[in-house]
Amino acid sequence: MPRKTQVQCQTTIVAPVEEVWAIVQDSTLLPQWMPNVDHTMITTVQSKGVGEIRQCEVNLSGRAGQLVEQCV
């Protein structure tokens, strides 16, 4: 059963698509641009790209939890 979206973020980045995609598709860089993320783990067989699902261990103001995101 799909989980209800609790937070949705969107932004426009003025940069070449190749440069942005190189950062977004490398889950090891996620803690660098989302400081509350401590660890990222890919939970799908699709390695990179649209449809990829990432499960992240997070720390939000001292509270540990999980973040699940899907590349759309």
MONORLIN-V265803 format. One record per backbone hydrogen bond with DSSP energy under -1.0 kcal/mol. CO is the residue of the C=O (numbers start at 0). NH is the residue of the N-H. If there is no record, write none. Layout:
co=[CO;CO]
nh=[NH;NH]
This chain:
co=[12;15;16;17;18;19;20;24;25;26;28;29;33;35;38;40;48;51;52;53;54;55;56;56;57;59;62;64;66;68;70]
nh=[14;19;20;21;22;23;24;26;28;29;31;33;36;58;56;54;51;70;42;68;40;66;37;38;64;62;59;57;55;53;50]
